Amino acid sequence: MKLSPTWRCGLLKAVLASVTLVSAAPSAFAQDAPAGVTPETAFIFNTLLFLIGGFLVMWMAAGFAMLEAGLVRSKNVAMQCTKNIGLYSIAGLMYWAVGYSLMYTGVDGGYMGTFAPYGFDSIGVLSPGDSATAEQTAAAAAASKGLLDTGYSTASDWFFQMVFVATAASIVSGTVAERVKIWAFFIFVIVLAGFIYPIAGSWKWGAGWLDAMGFQDFAGSTIVHSVGGWAALTGAIIIGARRGKYVNGKVMPMVASNIPLATLGTFILWLGWFGFNGASQLAAGSLTDVTAVSNIFANTNLAAAGGVVASLVLMQIIYGKVDVTMALNGALAGLVAITAEPLQPSPALSILIGAIGGAIVVFTVPLLDKLKIDDVVGAVPVHLFAGIFGTMVVPLSNSDASFGVQLTGVVAYGLFAIVTSAALWLILKFTIGVRVTEEEEEMGLDLADIGVEAYPEFGSGSQRIG
């Protein structure tokens, strides 16, 4: 269509006016933009970070369940799933009943908090149009101000911290699989979730004595993973190896039930770790905080990838072939290693930290077998050894950390976890017993304790025996 000169002139003026408006817009908009977010908006974003991070870490419970179910023998799959849903539930109840208060209330440079159930904040907000007395209005305003001063909903914080203690308990579950009595294990979880882990956590995250010294553990390489790893190691030693695992000085292979399921579990754990590390920034109400969370995500992913590649390369060099379980544990070891400080390292350093974590797995899994310590899923190398390494290298990227203080924290947590866990395992051993009978272990715990028939070609079936 041909435009007349008048239309062409008008169109040109409109285009020039649009260009002028667009070029002037940034400065005009910048003048109207707020300098920062309101306290209420920051409260909302911080709370959402806790909740989103919390359900991602809760999803790790599924990852642990799938990983362990895939790595145990077919005759023990249902039992392993039962232990995992049981421990998650017990951990949540105990962390409400006493754990959170022991970890966070009244520590102030000391060694533990208080013994009390956790009480959630009152909502304390009146909706528009609500009728209320002056006293009620004042109380609601005070409650709302108290919430804003905190910066987040404390119920969201409780939820986020609760799923961490379930992670520590899951570490123990995989190590002592296929021979521990289910109720002995559940009793151990009660004490671990309600007392051992919260007291240990209070030393750093509850503003306890290690925090006062300057100990650094961003998301829990030591507080969560090493404490769980020490509890698992003491359990493996006291309970003993599975029957037939070590014969005449040789390590006898015990075939995993489902490698694809174990691989899926690892990917679920990898996904959940973004909540584990990312939400440990504990704030998302500013540009700085959100950028930090993004960097944590990136470094966490790079470390896991470095752990996988390092384990694959080392297996090929040392043994002439790769191993899928080593690759899976290499990913997890890389994740554990970066957890102590996922924000400050450069991308290259994150990859290196993860790669060394993967190497630790390759070299320490055979070491445990030489010592005849039967760790079914390799949790001790992944969570304990890689956790210690990750904690000790924090000063390489975080100037607030020192090697001496980091070592003090590692040793303190190790001694506390070993003494308390070993005492509890021994008490259970000499009272109700911690190990199933030889006959029950031989037939499989699915049939012995749950009454579920096992079908090796299909995994664990659901037919009831009775």
Salt bridges, closest charged atoms under 4 A:
ASP149 OD2 - LYS145 NZ 2.95
GLU178 OE2 - ARG73 NE 3.11
GLU178 OE1 - ARG242 NH1 2.37
ASP211 OD1 - LYS204 NZ 2.97
ASP374 OD2 - ARG242 NE 2.69
GLU438 OE1 - ARG243 NE 3.77
GLU441 OE1 - ARG435 NH2 3.04
GLU442 OE1 - ARG243 NH1 3.04
